[in-house]
Amino acid sequence: PDETETLEKVKDTKSKVAKEYFSNSNMKTLYSHLFNLLWQSSLPCFEGEDLTRDFMLKSCEIAGETHDCRKIFKRIPSDSGICCGLNVANALKESEYSHLVEEMQNSYLANDVEHVDAKVGRNNGLRFTLDLHSNDVAFGTLTEDFNAFSVFIAEQG
């Protein structure tokens, strides 16, 4: 058989195994474990956040002053996966999901995250250094396949 046919057989087999597993599983029991897996499988925002040496936010400055990135950013779930957020308000309703998010965030935050006030002027903004670790971390989602950062900037409120 050619490579395409073999690949299709492997995909079909794996798909059947997954469908059978999940149809016979208690999703309420599995939910927290699946969420934890999603949380841990993304590149960490900060050093020491998990067992890997790789992390994304290497340095943070506000108005030329160095800040601990952990104190101004926090890891948040989004439509694209787990992201590093700045000045993010908690928009989640009280639920098992919101408790899981809070538990994962509290597992690496020493204190509450500080709100960063916006200031006018070229030298008064936020400056941060990011490392994608594209040399040893594979990126992509179900809808996109690229090695890059996505940045979303919006006004709060």
Secondary structure, 3 states (H helix, E strand, C coil): CCHHHHHHHHHHHHHHHHHHHHHCCCHHHHHHHHHHHHHHHCCCCCCCCCCCCCCCEEEEEECCEEECHHHHEEEEEECCEEEEEECCCCCCCCCHHHHHHHHHHHCCCCCCCCCCCCCCCHHHCEEEEECCCCCCCCCCCCCCCCCCCCCCCCCCC
